[in-house]
Amino acid sequence: MATPDAGPDPFTAVESLRAALTAAGIVLPSLAVDTAAPALRLVELGRVRADVALRLAHALRPEGTAA
């Protein structure tokens, strides 16, 4: 019997996000799959210093826009 698609694989999501962040010069040390509730397929982003949060915000903004 086929199972319904549960959505994106969290391990693939973590690796994809890690690669994109690395390309932007950003490291989230706690980035990992949350294994506490596998059925939820959660990604743990963790905590970061304020300077990292600002770099992340800058990287997510479209070019030419300000906060």
Buried (B, 14 or more C-beta within 10 A) or exposed (E): EEEEEEEEEBEEBBEEBBEEBEEEEBEBEEBBBBEEEEEEBBBBBEEBEEEBEEBBEEEEEEEEEEE
